[in-house]
Amino acid sequence: MSTLKKIAGAMISAGYETECCMSYETSRRRAFKEELSEIGFEGINVEDVQRIPWESLQGEIASWISIVRRCSSVLFPGELSFCSTVFPEQV
C-alpha cells in the first residue's frame, strides 16, 4: 500500500496525473470484477434476463440482492478506503 502511495505521488508530482488515474482505475476495475466473480456474480444483459423463465429468475434475483448488499456494505467502502490511502490529498 505504501509503495502504491509513493508511486502515485511521484507520478502526480511529475505531471502524469491522468496516466496515474487511468492505471489505477484499470487495475481496481479488474480487481473489483474478480471479487464479484468470487462471490458468484455473473454479468448478464437485459436480453438474457428477458429470456429467463420467471421461476428461475426469482432465484437469480435473491442472489443479486445478496451481492448488492455485499457491495454496498463491504466492497464499495473498501474501495473508498483503498483509494483514500493511495491518494490521501485527492479524496
C-alpha beads as a LAMMPS data file, in Angstrom:
LAMMPS data file: protein, C-alpha beads

91 atoms
90 bonds

1 atom types
1 bond types

-500.0 500.0 xlo xhi
-500.0 500.0 ylo yhi
-500.0 500.0 zlo zhi

Masses

1 110.0

Atoms # bond

1 1 1 0.000 0.000 0.000
2 1 1 2.770 2.421 0.880
3 1 1 4.559 1.615 -2.388
4 1 1 1.404 2.415 -4.390
5 1 1 1.039 5.677 -2.484
6 1 1 4.659 6.623 -3.284
7 1 1 4.269 5.720 -6.961
8 1 1 1.026 7.696 -7.243
9 1 1 2.586 10.700 -5.520
10 1 1 5.632 10.598 -7.796
11 1 1 3.531 10.295 -10.947
12 1 1 1.234 13.141 -9.943
13 1 1 4.191 15.362 -8.971
14 1 1 5.809 14.650 -12.335
15 1 1 2.683 15.732 -14.216
16 1 1 1.336 12.270 -15.002
17 1 1 -1.890 12.566 -13.021
18 1 1 -4.096 11.429 -15.910
19 1 1 -1.953 8.381 -16.617
20 1 1 -1.784 7.542 -12.912
21 1 1 -5.560 7.741 -12.547
22 1 1 -6.119 5.656 -15.676
23 1 1 -3.739 2.937 -14.448
24 1 1 -5.306 2.954 -11.004
25 1 1 -8.834 2.766 -12.399
26 1 1 -7.956 -0.087 -14.764
27 1 1 -6.286 -2.183 -12.084
28 1 1 -9.034 -1.573 -9.495
29 1 1 -11.766 -2.368 -12.014
30 1 1 -10.068 -5.684 -12.754
31 1 1 -9.716 -6.458 -9.034
32 1 1 -13.351 -5.492 -8.394
33 1 1 -14.591 -7.746 -11.202
34 1 1 -12.541 -10.617 -9.785
35 1 1 -14.095 -10.038 -6.361
36 1 1 -17.582 -10.029 -7.886
37 1 1 -16.803 -13.284 -9.667
38 1 1 -15.608 -14.848 -6.399
39 1 1 -18.912 -14.043 -4.682
40 1 1 -20.891 -15.575 -7.522
41 1 1 -21.829 -12.635 -9.737
42 1 1 -22.086 -13.359 -13.439
43 1 1 -22.609 -10.491 -15.836
44 1 1 -25.954 -10.689 -17.554
45 1 1 -27.609 -8.366 -20.037
46 1 1 -31.227 -7.283 -20.374
47 1 1 -31.918 -9.622 -23.278
48 1 1 -30.775 -12.620 -21.236
49 1 1 -32.933 -11.569 -18.284
50 1 1 -35.964 -11.332 -20.557
51 1 1 -35.391 -14.906 -21.778
52 1 1 -35.090 -16.487 -18.325
53 1 1 -38.289 -18.142 -17.053
54 1 1 -39.797 -16.332 -14.070
55 1 1 -39.236 -19.285 -11.715
56 1 1 -35.516 -19.286 -12.430
57 1 1 -35.357 -15.515 -12.332
58 1 1 -36.728 -15.421 -8.784
59 1 1 -33.692 -17.370 -7.564
60 1 1 -31.361 -15.120 -9.501
61 1 1 -32.965 -12.006 -8.013
62 1 1 -32.352 -13.296 -4.484
63 1 1 -28.704 -13.841 -5.398
64 1 1 -28.417 -10.346 -6.923
65 1 1 -29.873 -8.776 -3.781
66 1 1 -27.271 -10.569 -1.678
67 1 1 -24.485 -9.391 -3.975
68 1 1 -25.731 -5.780 -3.933
69 1 1 -25.819 -5.867 -0.127
70 1 1 -22.242 -7.127 -0.014
71 1 1 -21.152 -4.456 -2.473
72 1 1 -22.766 -1.659 -0.501
73 1 1 -21.576 -2.859 2.904
74 1 1 -18.119 -4.259 2.119
75 1 1 -16.772 -3.747 -1.397
76 1 1 -17.607 -0.080 -2.030
77 1 1 -16.425 1.107 1.412
78 1 1 -13.272 -0.984 0.924
79 1 1 -12.592 0.648 -2.433
80 1 1 -13.096 4.108 -0.919
81 1 1 -10.678 3.280 1.893
82 1 1 -8.136 1.905 -0.575
83 1 1 -8.412 4.998 -2.777
84 1 1 -8.138 7.324 0.234
85 1 1 -4.931 5.592 1.243
86 1 1 -3.319 5.727 -2.188
87 1 1 -4.492 9.300 -2.934
88 1 1 -4.849 10.952 0.501
89 1 1 -4.811 14.546 -0.745
90 1 1 -7.117 13.940 -3.704
91 1 1 -10.082 12.258 -1.977

Bonds

1 1 1 2
2 1 2 3
3 1 3 4
4 1 4 5
5 1 5 6
6 1 6 7
7 1 7 8
8 1 8 9
9 1 9 10
10 1 10 11
11 1 11 12
12 1 12 13
13 1 13 14
14 1 14 15
15 1 15 16
16 1 16 17
17 1 17 18
18 1 18 19
19 1 19 20
20 1 20 21
21 1 21 22
22 1 22 23
23 1 23 24
24 1 24 25
25 1 25 26
26 1 26 27
27 1 27 28
28 1 28 29
29 1 29 30
30 1 30 31
31 1 31 32
32 1 32 33
33 1 33 34
34 1 34 35
35 1 35 36
36 1 36 37
37 1 37 38
38 1 38 39
39 1 39 40
40 1 40 41
41 1 41 42
42 1 42 43
43 1 43 44
44 1 44 45
45 1 45 46
46 1 46 47
47 1 47 48
48 1 48 49
49 1 49 50
50 1 50 51
51 1 51 52
52 1 52 53
53 1 53 54
54 1 54 55
55 1 55 56
56 1 56 57
57 1 57 58
58 1 58 59
59 1 59 60
60 1 60 61
61 1 61 62
62 1 62 63
63 1 63 64
64 1 64 65
65 1 65 66
66 1 66 67
67 1 67 68
68 1 68 69
69 1 69 70
70 1 70 71
71 1 71 72
72 1 72 73
73 1 73 74
74 1 74 75
75 1 75 76
76 1 76 77
77 1 77 78
78 1 78 79
79 1 79 80
80 1 80 81
81 1 81 82
82 1 82 83
83 1 83 84
84 1 84 85
85 1 85 86
86 1 86 87
87 1 87 88
88 1 88 89
89 1 89 90
90 1 90 91
